[in-house]
Amino acid sequence: MINKDKLKVEYEIACNNYLYAFCKKHGYYFYHDAWLSNDAGTIACIADYYIDIVTIRYDVDNDVQKDEFLKWYDYCIELGSLGDKETPCFKAWCMGCPRKSPEDIEKIRATHKRIEFLKADLEKSLEASENETDF
């Protein structure tokens, strides 16, 4: 029969060992309560980065160059903030998946900026229109 309690403890130990190795490699402070909701093996918050266990394991298991994690993270955060939902997982990034060029990213930034301007302009127009119809 499987001892579920023992299995859980061993899993948490393994996850914390991976997290420790990741932190040591990248020069981050390690602490056990980094896992969100204290749920080892899910997502950890380390140095203001939110990192899932799959990324942590891939980084450690494959001895990925130290700077690749930050390049990938920054790329994904920037594209996500611009509304682009098509960001690669860390493994795909490390394997050289297609990426948007700096020129493409600049076009996305410009489009995003234009959309924000148009939204603000529309809101002002709607507000002015509402004020005109108030009696």
C-alpha positions in Angstrom: 0.0 0.0 0.0 1.2 3.5 -0.8 2.0 5.7 2.1 0.6 9.0 0.9 2.0 11.1 3.8 5.5 9.8 3.1 5.1 10.4 -0.6 4.0 14.0 0.0 6.9 14.7 2.3 9.4 13.3 -0.2 7.8 15.4 -3.0 8.1 18.5 -0.9 11.7 17.7 -0.1 12.5 17.2 -3.8 10.7 20.4 -4.8 12.6 22.4 -2.1 15.9 20.8 -3.3 15.2 22.0 -6.8 14.2 25.4 -5.6 17.4 25.6 -3.5 19.5 24.6 -6.5 17.8 27.2 -8.7 18.3 29.9 -6.1 21.9 29.0 -5.5 22.7 28.9 -9.3 21.1 32.4 -9.8 22.3 34.0 -6.6 18.8 34.4 -5.1 18.1 34.0 -1.4 16.4 30.6 -0.7 13.5 30.3 1.7 11.1 27.4 2.2 7.9 29.6 2.2 8.6 30.9 -1.3 5.9 28.5 -2.7 2.6 30.3 -3.2 0.0 29.3 -0.7 2.8 27.2 0.9 2.1 24.6 -1.8 5.5 23.1 -2.7 5.9 22.2 -6.4 3.6 24.8 -7.8 4.8 28.4 -8.2 7.5 30.0 -6.2 8.1 33.8 -5.7 11.8 34.4 -5.7 13.3 37.8 -5.9 10.0 39.2 -7.3 9.9 36.5 -10.0 7.1 34.0 -10.2 8.5 30.7 -11.4 6.7 27.4 -11.8 8.4 24.1 -10.9 8.6 23.0 -14.5 10.8 26.0 -15.3 12.9 25.5 -12.2 13.4 21.8 -12.9 14.3 22.4 -16.6 16.8 25.1 -15.6 18.5 22.9 -13.0 18.3 19.6 -14.9 19.7 21.1 -18.1 22.3 23.4 -16.6 20.9 26.3 -18.7 23.1 29.4 -19.0 22.4 31.7 -16.1 21.3 34.7 -18.1 18.8 32.7 -20.3 16.2 32.6 -17.5 16.1 36.4 -17.2 16.1 36.9 -21.0 13.1 34.6 -21.2 11.3 36.1 -18.2 11.7 39.7 -19.4 10.6 38.7 -22.9 7.5 37.1 -21.6 6.6 39.8 -19.2 7.0 42.5 -21.8 4.9 40.8 -24.4 2.3 39.8 -21.8 2.1 43.5 -20.7 1.4 44.4 -24.3 -1.4 41.9 -24.6 0.5 39.3 -26.5 -0.6 35.9 -25.0 1.7 33.8 -27.2 4.8 33.5 -25.1 7.0 30.4 -25.1 7.6 28.1 -22.2 11.2 28.1 -20.8 12.1 24.8 -22.4 10.9 25.9 -25.9 12.9 29.2 -25.4 16.1 27.3 -24.5 15.6 25.0 -27.5 15.5 28.1 -29.8 11.8 28.5 -30.5 10.8 31.3 -32.9 10.8 34.7 -31.2 9.6 38.1 -32.1 12.3 40.4 -33.4 13.1 43.7 -31.7 11.4 45.4 -34.7 8.3 43.3 -34.2 8.2 44.1 -30.5 8.6 47.8 -31.2 5.6 47.6 -33.6 3.6 45.9 -30.9 4.6 48.6 -28.4 3.6 51.3 -30.9 0.2 49.6 -31.6 -0.4 49.2 -27.9 0.4 52.8 -27.3 -2.0 53.8 -30.1 -4.8 51.7 -28.7 -4.3 53.2 -25.3 -4.5 56.7 -26.8 -7.6 55.8 -28.8 -9.3 54.3 -25.7 -8.6 57.5 -23.7 -9.9 59.6 -26.6 -13.0 57.6 -26.8 -13.7 57.8 -23.1 -13.3 61.6 -23.2 -15.7 61.7 -26.2 -18.3 59.6 -24.4 -18.0 61.7 -21.3 -18.5 64.9 -23.3 -21.4 63.3 -25.1 -23.0 62.3 -21.7 -22.5 65.9 -20.4 -24.2 67.4 -23.4 -27.3 65.3 -22.9 -27.6 66.0 -19.2 -30.4 68.5 -18.4 
